[in-house]
């Protein structure tokens, strides 16, 4: 077995996707999962199988099967409604659930929604 240190070689190339990754959330309303620390949730790989038709050089169509795997995650950036004042954003997603602390009123919602140009 080969010894490996992340300190000497910080780039790790995987041959296969891991079965899951663990994500630590600062605020989470769900209960703690057995065997994991508080606020930690596993994200499992999703699999999608589909077929596509590809036109060959001879003009015929060939059906190809595609097997796609990825983690259902999207990189994002978020900020509070008062930070959006004065900005024009092409798209916004506004979370209108009750916050864990403080309150949500119509002014907060207006500020967040009025910054979108769409």
N, CA and C atoms as an extended XYZ file, in Angstrom:
354
Properties=species:S:1:pos:R:3:atomname:S:1:resname:S:1:resid:I:1 pbc="F F F"
N         0.840       -1.182        0.000 N   UNK     1
C         0.000        0.000        0.000 CA  UNK     1
C         0.882        1.240        0.000 C   UNK     1
N         0.540        2.197       -0.856 N   UNK     2
C         1.321        3.417       -0.990 CA  UNK     2
C         0.852        4.452        0.019 C   UNK     2
N         1.805        5.087        0.678 N   UNK     3
C         1.475        6.151        1.620 CA  UNK     3
C         1.227        7.433        0.828 C   UNK     3
N         0.218        8.212        1.229 N   UNK     4
C        -0.126        9.436        0.517 CA  UNK     4
C        -0.338       10.555        1.516 C   UNK     4
N         0.169       11.731        1.202 N   UNK     5
C        -0.029       12.891        2.070 CA  UNK     5
C        -0.594       14.042        1.257 C   UNK     5
N        -1.680       14.601        1.692 N   UNK     6
C        -2.291       15.745        1.017 CA  UNK     6
C        -1.401       16.980        1.128 C   UNK     6
N        -0.500       16.996        2.107 N   UNK     7
C         0.387       18.139        2.287 CA  UNK     7
C         1.473       18.184        1.221 C   UNK     7
N         1.955       17.013        0.771 N   UNK     8
C         3.009       16.991       -0.246 CA  UNK     8
C         2.448       17.047       -1.660 C   UNK     8
N         1.217       16.591       -1.870 N   UNK     9
C         0.605       16.613       -3.190 CA  UNK     9
C        -0.878       16.946       -3.033 C   UNK     9
N        -1.259       18.244       -3.108 N   UNK    10
C        -2.647       18.628       -2.826 CA  UNK    10
C        -3.643       18.289       -3.935 C   UNK    10
N        -3.191       17.846       -5.103 N   UNK    11
C        -4.100       17.505       -6.198 CA  UNK    11
C        -4.322       16.000       -6.200 C   UNK    11
N        -5.579       15.616       -6.068 N   UNK    12
C        -5.946       14.203       -6.049 CA  UNK    12
C        -6.822       13.934       -7.270 C   UNK    12
N        -6.415       12.980       -8.099 N   UNK    13
C        -7.200       12.589       -9.261 CA  UNK    13
C        -7.881       11.271       -8.949 C   UNK    13
N        -9.214       11.277       -9.009 N   UNK    14
C        -9.975       10.074       -8.709 CA  UNK    14
C       -10.318        9.342       -9.996 C   UNK    14
N       -10.273        8.030       -9.938 N   UNK    15
C       -10.679        7.234      -11.089 CA  UNK    15
C       -12.202        7.116      -11.132 C   UNK    15
N       -12.853        7.065       -9.958 N   UNK    16
C       -14.300        6.955       -9.849 CA  UNK    16
C       -14.816        8.011       -8.883 C   UNK    16
N       -16.071        8.404       -9.080 N   UNK    17
C       -16.695        9.316       -8.123 CA  UNK    17
C       -16.871        8.616       -6.783 C   UNK    17
N       -16.724        9.328       -5.681 N   UNK    18
C       -17.045        8.710       -4.385 CA  UNK    18
C       -18.556        8.479       -4.300 C   UNK    18
N       -18.976        7.590       -3.427 N   UNK    19
C       -20.401        7.286       -3.270 CA  UNK    19
C       -21.180        8.481       -2.742 C   UNK    19
N       -20.547        9.311       -1.936 N   UNK    20
C       -21.187       10.493       -1.375 CA  UNK    20
C       -20.112       11.461       -0.914 C   UNK    20
N       -20.517       12.711       -0.699 N   UNK    21
C       -19.652       13.698       -0.059 CA  UNK    21
C       -20.405       14.225        1.152 C   UNK    21
N       -19.680       14.656        2.153 N   UNK    22
C       -20.294       15.195        3.360 CA  UNK    22
C       -20.215       16.711        3.325 C   UNK    22
N       -21.344       17.350        3.592 N   UNK    23
C       -21.432       18.810        3.576 CA  UNK    23
C       -21.824       19.280        4.972 C   UNK    23
N       -21.083       20.255        5.491 N   UNK    24
C       -21.375       20.825        6.808 CA  UNK    24
C       -22.148       22.117        6.613 C   UNK    24
N       -23.366       22.164        7.176 N   UNK    25
C       -24.213       23.351        7.092 CA  UNK    25
C       -24.161       24.094        8.417 C   UNK    25
N       -24.077       25.416        8.345 N   UNK    26
C       -24.027       26.222        9.560 CA  UNK    26
C       -25.366       26.200       10.287 C   UNK    26
N       -26.443       26.325        9.549 N   UNK    27
C       -27.780       26.313       10.151 CA  UNK    27
C       -28.613       25.279        9.410 C   UNK    27
N       -29.138       24.333       10.149 N   UNK    28
C       -29.925       23.285        9.528 CA  UNK    28
C       -31.120       22.988       10.425 C   UNK    28
N       -32.308       22.906        9.843 N   UNK    29
C       -33.520       22.653       10.605 CA  UNK    29
C       -33.807       21.160       10.760 C   UNK    29
N       -33.152       20.327        9.960 N   UNK    30
C       -33.366       18.879       10.061 CA  UNK    30
C       -32.632       18.339       11.280 C   UNK    30
N       -33.054       17.189       11.746 N   UNK    31
C       -32.398       16.567       12.887 CA  UNK    31
C       -31.039       16.000       12.525 C   UNK    31
N       -30.266       15.700       13.522 N   UNK    32
C       -28.939       15.139       13.325 CA  UNK    32
C       -29.061       13.710       12.823 C   UNK    32
N       -28.276       13.373       11.815 N   UNK    33
C       -28.304       12.027       11.260 CA  UNK    33
C       -27.402       11.107       12.070 C   UNK    33
N       -27.854        9.890       12.259 N   UNK    34
C       -27.103        8.923       13.060 CA  UNK    34
C       -25.726        8.672       12.452 C   UNK    34
N       -24.709        8.772       13.271 N   UNK    35
C       -23.336        8.509       12.845 CA  UNK    35
C       -22.616        9.711       12.268 C   UNK    35
N       -23.304       10.858       12.149 N   UNK    36
C       -22.674       12.061       11.603 CA  UNK    36
C       -22.715       13.175       12.637 C   UNK    36
N       -21.772       14.097       12.540 N   UNK    37
C       -21.759       15.255       13.433 CA  UNK    37
C       -22.957       16.152       13.151 C   UNK    37
N       -23.280       17.011       14.083 N   UNK    38
C       -24.409       17.923       13.931 CA  UNK    38
C       -24.190       18.843       12.730 C   UNK    38
N       -25.216       19.006       11.908 N   UNK    39
C       -25.148       19.884       10.735 CA  UNK    39
C       -24.501       19.263        9.520 C   UNK    39
N       -24.095       18.006        9.584 N   UNK    40
C       -23.442       17.344        8.452 CA  UNK    40
C       -24.461       16.459        7.744 C   UNK    40
N       -24.547       16.626        6.412 N   UNK    41
C       -25.445       15.789        5.620 CA  UNK    41
C       -24.672       15.155        4.467 C   UNK    41
N       -25.033       13.925        4.081 N   UNK    42
C       -24.392       13.304        2.923 CA  UNK    42
C       -25.121       13.685        1.630 C   UNK    42
N       -24.377       13.965        0.591 N   UNK    43
C       -24.932       14.217       -0.739 CA  UNK    43
C       -24.515       13.042       -1.613 C   UNK    43
N       -25.499       12.298       -2.111 N   UNK    44
C       -25.216       11.117       -2.918 CA  UNK    44
C       -25.158       11.461       -4.400 C   UNK    44
N       -24.444       10.642       -5.145 N   UNK    45
C       -24.340       10.784       -6.591 CA  UNK    45
C       -25.695       10.469       -7.224 C   UNK    45
N       -26.086       11.266       -8.211 N   UNK    46
C       -27.285       10.942       -8.986 CA  UNK    46
C       -26.858       10.399      -10.340 C   UNK    46
N       -27.659        9.489      -10.855 N   UNK    47
C       -27.348        8.827      -12.117 CA  UNK    47
C       -28.486        9.073      -13.097 C   UNK    47
N       -28.128        9.338      -14.325 N   UNK    48
C       -29.121        9.554      -15.374 CA  UNK    48
C       -28.681        8.764      -16.608 C   UNK    48
N       -29.572        7.956      -17.115 N   UNK    49
C       -29.313        7.213      -18.347 CA  UNK    49
C       -30.256        7.725      -19.430 C   UNK    49
N       -29.723        8.026      -20.606 N   UNK    50
C       -30.567        8.461      -21.709 CA  UNK    50
C       -29.905        8.091      -23.023 C   UNK    50
N       -30.665        8.219      -24.095 N   UNK    51
C       -30.148        7.886      -25.419 CA  UNK    51
C       -30.214        9.113      -26.314 C   UNK    51
N       -29.213        9.233      -27.186 N   UNK    52
C       -29.180       10.328      -28.151 CA  UNK    52
C       -28.957        9.740      -29.538 C   UNK    52
N       -29.456       10.437      -30.549 N   UNK    53
C       -29.228       10.030      -31.934 CA  UNK    53
C       -28.127       10.907      -32.492 C   UNK    53
N       -27.122       10.265      -33.086 N   UNK    54
C       -25.964       10.967      -33.627 CA  UNK    54
C       -25.900       10.696      -35.122 C   UNK    54
N       -25.734       11.746      -35.883 N   UNK    55
C       -25.627       11.602      -37.333 CA  UNK    55
C       -24.188       11.268      -37.691 C   UNK    55
N       -24.000       10.187      -38.437 N   UNK    56
C       -22.655        9.771      -38.848 CA  UNK    56
C       -22.256       10.516      -40.116 C   UNK    56
N       -20.992       10.357      -40.538 N   UNK    57
C       -20.488       10.998      -41.755 CA  UNK    57
C       -21.236       10.514      -42.997 C   UNK    57
N       -21.754        9.289      -42.943 N   UNK    58
C       -22.490        8.737      -44.098 CA  UNK    58
C       -23.939        9.220      -44.136 C   UNK    58
N       -24.378        9.989      -43.141 N   UNK    59
C       -25.723       10.518      -43.129 CA  UNK    59
C       -26.717        9.673      -42.356 C   UNK    59
N       -26.296        8.516      -41.887 N   UNK    60
C       -27.173        7.657      -41.084 CA  UNK    60
C       -27.174        8.128      -39.636 C   UNK    60
N       -28.227        7.751      -38.932 N   UNK    61
C       -28.317        8.070      -37.516 CA  UNK    61
C       -28.034        6.815      -36.691 C   UNK    61
N       -27.219        6.988      -35.669 N   UNK    62
C       -26.877        5.899      -34.761 CA  UNK    62
C       -27.333        6.315      -33.369 C   UNK    62
N       -27.980        5.403      -32.643 N   UNK    63
C       -28.414        5.688      -31.284 CA  UNK    63
C       -27.299        5.315      -30.313 C   UNK    63
N       -26.940        6.254      -29.451 N   UNK    64
C       -25.898        6.046      -28.451 CA  UNK    64
C       -26.518        6.160      -27.060 C   UNK    64
N       -26.112        5.286      -26.157 N   UNK    65
C       -26.553        5.354      -24.768 CA  UNK    65
C       -25.555        6.171      -23.961 C   UNK    65
N       -26.073        7.039      -23.117 N   UNK    66
C       -25.235        7.884      -22.269 CA  UNK    66
C       -25.568        7.564      -20.815 C   UNK    66
N       -24.524        7.332      -20.025 N   UNK    67
C       -24.653        7.084      -18.589 CA  UNK    67
C       -23.936        8.236      -17.895 C   UNK    67
N       -24.712        9.091      -17.218 N   UNK    68
C       -24.160       10.311      -16.617 CA  UNK    68
C       -24.305       10.253      -15.103 C   UNK    68
N       -23.221       10.575      -14.389 N   UNK    69
C       -23.241       10.637      -12.927 CA  UNK    69
C       -22.666       11.970      -12.486 C   UNK    69
N       -23.303       12.564      -11.481 N   UNK    70
C       -22.756       13.777      -10.884 CA  UNK    70
C       -23.411       14.009       -9.525 C   UNK    70
N       -22.798       14.890       -8.749 N   UNK    71
C       -23.384       15.287       -7.482 CA  UNK    71
C       -24.398       16.393       -7.763 C   UNK    71
N       -25.602       16.315       -7.179 N   UNK    72
C       -26.635       17.320       -7.454 CA  UNK    72
C       -26.380       18.606       -6.670 C   UNK    72
N       -25.336       19.307       -7.062 N   UNK    73
C       -24.956       20.535       -6.359 CA  UNK    73
C       -24.671       21.623       -7.392 C   UNK    73
N       -24.944       22.857       -7.016 N   UNK    74
C       -24.674       23.998       -7.874 CA  UNK    74
C       -23.898       25.024       -7.065 C   UNK    74
N       -22.798       25.469       -7.626 N   UNK    75
C       -22.049       26.531       -6.967 CA  UNK    75
C       -22.901       27.791       -6.986 C   UNK    75
N       -22.912       28.515       -5.904 N   UNK    76
C       -23.769       29.690       -5.822 CA  UNK    76
C       -23.128       30.743       -4.936 C   UNK    76
N       -23.703       31.894       -4.972 N   UNK    77
C       -23.265       32.999       -4.137 CA  UNK    77
C       -24.523       33.653       -3.591 C   UNK    77
N       -24.564       33.905       -2.332 N   UNK    78
C       -25.744       34.516       -1.745 CA  UNK    78
C       -25.388       35.714       -0.894 C   UNK    78
N       -26.349       36.606       -0.743 N   UNK    79
C       -26.164       37.733        0.155 CA  UNK    79
C       -27.520       38.194        0.659 C   UNK    79
N       -27.498       39.019        1.651 N   UNK    80
C       -28.721       39.485        2.294 CA  UNK    80
C       -29.391       40.550        1.428 C   UNK    80
N       -30.673       40.781        1.684 N   UNK    81
C       -31.439       41.720        0.863 CA  UNK    81
C       -30.858       43.128        0.877 C   UNK    81
N       -30.354       43.593        2.001 N   UNK    82
C       -29.842       44.959        2.058 CA  UNK    82
C       -28.547       45.122        1.262 C   UNK    82
N       -27.814       44.039        1.000 N   UNK    83
C       -26.625       44.122        0.153 CA  UNK    83
C       -26.991       44.250       -1.319 C   UNK    83
N       -28.217       43.886       -1.680 N   UNK    84
C       -28.629       43.952       -3.082 CA  UNK    84
C       -29.112       45.345       -3.483 C   UNK    84
N       -29.309       46.239       -2.529 N   UNK    85
C       -29.814       47.574       -2.850 CA  UNK    85
C       -28.848       48.289       -3.790 C   UNK    85
N       -29.404       48.862       -4.845 N   UNK    86
C       -28.592       49.595       -5.811 CA  UNK    86
C       -28.020       48.731       -6.913 C   UNK    86
N       -28.219       47.430       -6.855 N   UNK    87
C       -27.714       46.541       -7.893 CA  UNK    87
C       -28.851       46.158       -8.828 C   UNK    87
N       -28.498       45.882      -10.076 N   UNK    88
C       -29.447       45.312      -11.020 CA  UNK    88
C       -28.916       43.923      -11.357 C   UNK    88
N       -29.656       42.916      -10.953 N   UNK    89
C       -29.236       41.531      -11.139 CA  UNK    89
C       -30.093       40.890      -12.227 C   UNK    89
N       -29.477       40.107      -13.131 N   UNK    90
C       -30.276       39.510      -14.209 CA  UNK    90
C       -31.295       38.498      -13.697 C   UNK    90
N       -30.966       37.748      -12.678 N   UNK    91
C       -31.869       36.748      -12.114 CA  UNK    91
C       -31.704       36.742      -10.602 C   UNK    91
N       -32.779       36.476       -9.903 N   UNK    92
C       -32.697       36.336       -8.456 CA  UNK    92
C       -33.523       35.128       -8.025 C   UNK    92
N       -33.076       34.488       -6.992 N   UNK    93
C       -33.850       33.468       -6.299 CA  UNK    93
C       -33.993       33.974       -4.878 C   UNK    93
N       -35.208       34.144       -4.429 N   UNK    94
C       -35.461       34.732       -3.127 CA  UNK    94
C       -36.047       33.665       -2.212 C   UNK    94
N       -35.408       33.452       -1.093 N   UNK    95
C       -35.883       32.505       -0.090 CA  UNK    95
C       -36.823       33.250        0.846 C   UNK    95
N       -38.112       32.890        0.806 N   UNK    96
C       -39.092       33.605        1.630 CA  UNK    96
C       -39.534       32.782        2.835 C   UNK    96
N       -38.763       31.746        3.167 N   UNK    97
C       -39.088       30.990        4.375 CA  UNK    97
C       -38.744       31.828        5.597 C   UNK    97
N       -39.344       31.507        6.709 N   UNK    98
C       -39.041       32.225        7.942 CA  UNK    98
C       -37.590       31.978        8.331 C   UNK    98
N       -36.826       33.037        8.572 N   UNK    99
C       -35.422       32.851        8.947 CA  UNK    99
C       -35.303       32.254       10.348 C   UNK    99
N       -34.177       31.564       10.625 N   UNK   100
C       -34.000       30.970       11.961 CA  UNK   100
C       -33.938       32.022       13.062 C   UNK   100
N       -33.456       33.219       12.721 N   UNK   101
C       -33.438       34.319       13.686 CA  UNK   101
C       -33.998       35.550       12.996 C   UNK   101
N       -34.516       36.480       13.727 N   UNK   102
C       -35.075       37.690       13.148 CA  UNK   102
C       -36.442       37.433       12.545 C   UNK   102
N       -36.824       38.295       11.599 N   UNK   103
C       -38.131       38.142       10.974 CA  UNK   103
C       -38.044       38.536        9.510 C   UNK   103
N       -39.071       38.169        8.765 N   UNK   104
C       -39.177       38.511        7.352 CA  UNK   104
C       -40.442       39.338        7.181 C   UNK   104
N       -40.310       40.509        6.552 N   UNK   105
C       -41.503       41.316        6.316 CA  UNK   105
C       -41.584       41.666        4.831 C   UNK   105
N       -42.652       42.367        4.443 N   UNK   106
C       -42.861       42.698        3.036 CA  UNK   106
C       -41.780       43.619        2.490 C   UNK   106
N       -41.185       44.459        3.335 N   UNK   107
C       -40.108       45.335        2.876 CA  UNK   107
C       -38.913       44.510        2.407 C   UNK   107
N       -38.531       43.479        3.197 N   UNK   108
C       -37.414       42.616        2.803 CA  UNK   108
C       -37.691       41.976        1.447 C   UNK   108
N       -38.900       41.481        1.264 N   UNK   109
C       -39.280       40.829        0.020 CA  UNK   109
C       -39.250       41.810       -1.143 C   UNK   109
N       -39.773       43.011       -0.938 N   UNK   110
C       -39.762       44.035       -1.987 CA  UNK   110
C       -38.343       44.369       -2.400 C   UNK   110
N       -37.450       44.603       -1.444 N   UNK   111
C       -36.062       44.950       -1.748 CA  UNK   111
C       -35.411       43.849       -2.572 C   UNK   111
N       -35.585       42.607       -2.168 N   UNK   112
C       -34.948       41.491       -2.874 CA  UNK   112
C       -35.503       41.345       -4.294 C   UNK   112
N       -36.801       41.415       -4.461 N   UNK   113
C       -37.404       41.212       -5.782 CA  UNK   113
C       -37.212       42.392       -6.711 C   UNK   113
N       -37.108       43.604       -6.182 N   UNK   114
C       -36.997       44.785       -7.035 CA  UNK   114
C       -35.620       44.935       -7.669 C   UNK   114
N       -34.661       44.110       -7.291 N   UNK   115
C       -33.316       44.234       -7.846 CA  UNK   115
C       -33.139       43.438       -9.134 C   UNK   115
N       -34.137       42.647       -9.503 N   UNK   116
C       -34.042       41.802      -10.690 CA  UNK   116
C       -34.470       42.558      -11.924 C   UNK   116
N       -33.720       42.381      -13.009 N   UNK   117
C       -34.086       43.019      -14.268 CA  UNK   117
C       -34.996       42.125      -15.093 C   UNK   117
N       -35.182       40.882      -14.673 N   UNK   118
C       -36.019       39.951      -15.448 CA  UNK   118
C       -37.477       40.121      -15.124 C   UNK   118
